[in-house]
Amino acid sequence: MLAIYQTLQLILSVFYTIMIVHIIMSLLINFGVLNMHQPVVAQIWQGLYKLLEPIYRPIRRYLPDTHPLDLAPLVVFITVIALQSYILPAIFGLA
C-alpha cells in the first residue's frame, strides 16, 4: 500500500511542478518577457497546453466566465494540494 501511496504522491508532485511552470510561463508571456515567436518558447507552451487543457476544459464549464482571468488552473491547483496533503494521507491511513 505504501508503494501505491508514494507513486500517487510522485505523480501529483510532477503534475504540481508542471502547473507551476505553466503558470509562471503564462505570466511571463502576458508581461512580454517571453516571446511566442521564438520556436522553443512556442513548443514548450504548446506542450504544456496539450498536457493541461484536457484537465482545465471540464472545469471551465462549471466556473463563471471571468474572461481575462482563468480560474480553472486555480481550482486544479487547490485540488492537487488537497489531494497531496489531506485526502491521500487520510485514505492510506497516514494522517
MARSETI-666190 format. One record per residue (C-alpha): residue number from 0; x, y, z; residue in three letters. Coordinates in Angstrom, 1 decimal, decimal comma, padded with zeros to 4 digits. Last residue first. Layout:
site kemar:NUM; u:X; v:Y; w:Z; firo:ALA $
...
***
This chain:
site kemar:94; u:-002,7; v:011,1; w:008,6; firo:ALA $
site kemar:93; u:-001,0; v:008,1; w:007,2; firo:LEU $
site kemar:92; u:-004,1; v:005,9; w:006,9; firo:GLY $
site kemar:91; u:-003,9; v:005,4; w:003,2; firo:PHE $
site kemar:90; u:-007,2; v:007,3; w:002,5; firo:ILE $
site kemar:89; u:-006,3; v:010,0; w:005,0; firo:ALA $
site kemar:88; u:-002,8; v:010,5; w:003,6; firo:PRO $
site kemar:87; u:-004,3; v:010,7; w:000,1; firo:LEU $
site kemar:86; u:-007,0; v:013,3; w:001,0; firo:ILE $
site kemar:85; u:-005,1; v:015,8; w:003,1; firo:TYR $
site kemar:84; u:-001,8; v:017,0; w:001,8; firo:SER $
site kemar:83; u:-001,4; v:015,6; w:-001,7; firo:GLN $
site kemar:82; u:-005,1; v:015,5; w:-002,6; firo:LEU $
site kemar:81; u:-005,7; v:019,0; w:-001,1; firo:ALA $
site kemar:80; u:-002,6; v:020,4; w:-003,0; firo:ILE $
site kemar:79; u:-003,8; v:018,8; w:-006,2; firo:VAL $
site kemar:78; u:-007,3; v:020,2; w:-005,7; firo:THR $
site kemar:77; u:-006,0; v:023,7; w:-005,0; firo:ILE $
site kemar:76; u:-004,0; v:023,7; w:-008,2; firo:PHE $
site kemar:75; u:-006,9; v:022,3; w:-010,2; firo:VAL $
site kemar:74; u:-009,2; v:025,1; w:-008,9; firo:VAL $
site kemar:73; u:-006,5; v:027,8; w:-009,5; firo:LEU $
site kemar:72; u:-005,9; v:026,5; w:-013,0; firo:PRO $
site kemar:71; u:-009,6; v:026,7; w:-013,8; firo:ALA $
site kemar:70; u:-009,9; v:030,3; w:-012,7; firo:LEU $
site kemar:69; u:-008,9; v:032,0; w:-015,9; firo:ASP $
site kemar:68; u:-008,9; v:035,8; w:-015,6; firo:LEU $
site kemar:67; u:-009,4; v:038,0; w:-018,7; firo:PRO $
site kemar:66; u:-012,8; v:036,4; w:-019,4; firo:HIS $
site kemar:65; u:-014,3; v:035,8; w:-015,9; firo:THR $
site kemar:64; u:-016,9; v:033,4; w:-017,3; firo:ASP $
site kemar:63; u:-018,3; v:031,6; w:-014,3; firo:PRO $
site kemar:62; u:-017,0; v:028,1; w:-013,5; firo:LEU $
site kemar:61; u:-018,8; v:024,9; w:-014,4; firo:TYR $
site kemar:60; u:-017,7; v:024,6; w:-018,0; firo:ARG $
site kemar:59; u:-014,2; v:025,8; w:-017,1; firo:ARG $
site kemar:58; u:-013,7; v:022,7; w:-015,0; firo:ILE $
site kemar:57; u:-014,3; v:020,3; w:-018,0; firo:PRO $
site kemar:56; u:-011,7; v:022,3; w:-020,0; firo:ARG $
site kemar:55; u:-008,9; v:022,5; w:-017,4; firo:TYR $
site kemar:54; u:-007,9; v:018,9; w:-017,3; firo:ILE $
site kemar:53; u:-007,9; v:018,4; w:-021,1; firo:PRO $
site kemar:52; u:-006,0; v:021,7; w:-021,4; firo:GLU $
site kemar:51; u:-003,2; v:020,7; w:-019,1; firo:LEU $
site kemar:50; u:-001,0; v:018,4; w:-021,3; firo:LEU $
site kemar:49; u:-001,8; v:020,0; w:-024,6; firo:LYS $
site kemar:48; u:-001,2; v:023,5; w:-023,3; firo:TYR $
site kemar:47; u:002,1; v:022,5; w:-021,6; firo:LEU $
site kemar:46; u:003,3; v:021,1; w:-024,9; firo:GLY $
site kemar:45; u:002,1; v:024,2; w:-026,8; firo:GLN $
site kemar:44; u:003,9; v:026,5; w:-024,4; firo:TRP $
site kemar:43; u:007,1; v:024,5; w:-024,6; firo:ILE $
site kemar:42; u:007,0; v:024,5; w:-028,4; firo:GLN $
site kemar:41; u:006,2; v:028,2; w:-028,6; firo:ALA $
site kemar:40; u:009,1; v:029,1; w:-026,2; firo:VAL $
site kemar:39; u:011,5; v:027,0; w:-028,2; firo:VAL $
site kemar:38; u:010,3; v:028,4; w:-031,6; firo:PRO $
site kemar:37; u:010,6; v:032,1; w:-030,6; firo:GLN $
site kemar:36; u:007,5; v:033,9; w:-031,9; firo:HIS $
site kemar:35; u:005,8; v:033,4; w:-028,5; firo:MET $
site kemar:34; u:008,2; v:036,0; w:-027,0; firo:ASN $
site kemar:33; u:008,9; v:035,7; w:-023,3; firo:LEU $
site kemar:32; u:009,2; v:038,8; w:-021,1; firo:VAL $
site kemar:31; u:006,1; v:040,4; w:-022,6; firo:GLY $
site kemar:30; u:004,0; v:040,6; w:-019,4; firo:PHE $
site kemar:29; u:001,5; v:038,1; w:-020,8; firo:ASN $
site kemar:28; u:004,2; v:035,7; w:-021,8; firo:ILE $
site kemar:27; u:006,0; v:035,9; w:-018,5; firo:LEU $
site kemar:26; u:002,7; v:035,4; w:-016,6; firo:LEU $
site kemar:25; u:001,8; v:032,3; w:-018,7; firo:SER $
site kemar:24; u:005,3; v:030,9; w:-018,2; firo:MET $
site kemar:23; u:004,9; v:031,2; w:-014,5; firo:ILE $
site kemar:22; u:001,5; v:029,5; w:-014,5; firo:ILE $
site kemar:21; u:002,7; v:026,7; w:-016,9; firo:HIS $
site kemar:20; u:005,8; v:026,1; w:-014,9; firo:VAL $
site kemar:19; u:003,8; v:025,9; w:-011,6; firo:ILE $
site kemar:18; u:001,3; v:023,5; w:-013,3; firo:MET $
site kemar:17; u:004,1; v:021,2; w:-014,5; firo:ILE $
site kemar:16; u:005,5; v:021,2; w:-011,0; firo:THR $
site kemar:15; u:002,2; v:020,2; w:-009,4; firo:TYR $
site kemar:14; u:001,8; v:017,5; w:-012,1; firo:PHE $
site kemar:13; u:005,2; v:016,1; w:-011,1; firo:VAL $
site kemar:12; u:004,3; v:016,3; w:-007,4; firo:SER $
site kemar:11; u:000,9; v:014,6; w:-008,1; firo:LEU $
site kemar:10; u:002,5; v:011,7; w:-009,9; firo:ILE $
site kemar:9; u:005,1; v:011,3; w:-007,1; firo:LEU $
site kemar:8; u:002,4; v:011,3; w:-004,4; firo:GLN $
site kemar:7; u:000,5; v:008,7; w:-006,4; firo:LEU $
site kemar:6; u:003,6; v:006,5; w:-006,6; firo:THR $
site kemar:5; u:004,3; v:007,0; w:-002,9; firo:GLN $
site kemar:4; u:000,8; v:006,0; w:-002,0; firo:TYR $
site kemar:3; u:000,9; v:002,9; w:-004,3; firo:ILE $
site kemar:2; u:004,2; v:001,9; w:-002,8; firo:ALA $
site kemar:1; u:002,9; v:002,4; w:000,8; firo:LEU $
site kemar:0; u:000,0; v:000,0; w:000,0; firo:MET $
***
